[in-house]
């Protein structure tokens, strides 16, 4: 039987300065406040000019 892989070889998330595990994704999601502004900005009335 093959020997078990060393712990260092296991793909475990590296702990950040805060102590929480770092996600595999590099681009961390911004806070809800920033996300709402970027994802759902106020819909400008661009359809008004069409009418």
CNS distance restraints for C-alpha pairs under 8 A (distance, minus, plus):
assign (resid   5 and name CA) (resid   9 and name CA) 6.38 0.50 0.50
assign (resid   5 and name CA) (resid  10 and name CA) 7.25 0.50 0.50
assign (resid   6 and name CA) (resid  10 and name CA) 6.99 0.50 0.50
assign (resid  13 and name CA) (resid  21 and name CA) 5.51 0.50 0.50
assign (resid  13 and name CA) (resid  22 and name CA) 5.31 0.50 0.50
assign (resid  13 and name CA) (resid  23 and name CA) 6.30 0.50 0.50
assign (resid  13 and name CA) (resid  24 and name CA) 6.69 0.50 0.50
assign (resid  14 and name CA) (resid  21 and name CA) 5.81 0.50 0.50
assign (resid  14 and name CA) (resid  22 and name CA) 5.42 0.50 0.50
assign (resid  15 and name CA) (resid  19 and name CA) 5.45 0.50 0.50
assign (resid  15 and name CA) (resid  20 and name CA) 5.59 0.50 0.50
assign (resid  15 and name CA) (resid  21 and name CA) 4.43 0.50 0.50
assign (resid  15 and name CA) (resid  22 and name CA) 5.59 0.50 0.50
assign (resid  16 and name CA) (resid  20 and name CA) 5.84 0.50 0.50
assign (resid  16 and name CA) (resid  21 and name CA) 6.22 0.50 0.50
assign (resid  16 and name CA) (resid  22 and name CA) 5.87 0.50 0.50
assign (resid  23 and name CA) (resid  28 and name CA) 7.70 0.50 0.50
assign (resid  29 and name CA) (resid  35 and name CA) 7.75 0.50 0.50
assign (resid  30 and name CA) (resid  34 and name CA) 6.04 0.50 0.50
assign (resid  30 and name CA) (resid  35 and name CA) 5.86 0.50 0.50
assign (resid  31 and name CA) (resid  35 and name CA) 6.07 0.50 0.50
assign (resid  32 and name CA) (resid  36 and name CA) 6.01 0.50 0.50
assign (resid  33 and name CA) (resid  37 and name CA) 6.58 0.50 0.50
assign (resid  34 and name CA) (resid  38 and name CA) 6.27 0.50 0.50
assign (resid  35 and name CA) (resid  39 and name CA) 5.77 0.50 0.50
assign (resid  35 and name CA) (resid  40 and name CA) 7.85 0.50 0.50
assign (resid  36 and name CA) (resid  40 and name CA) 5.26 0.50 0.50
assign (resid  36 and name CA) (resid  41 and name CA) 7.04 0.50 0.50
assign (resid  37 and name CA) (resid  41 and name CA) 5.07 0.50 0.50
assign (resid  46 and name CA) (resid  50 and name CA) 7.64 0.50 0.50
assign (resid  47 and name CA) (resid  51 and name CA) 6.87 0.50 0.50
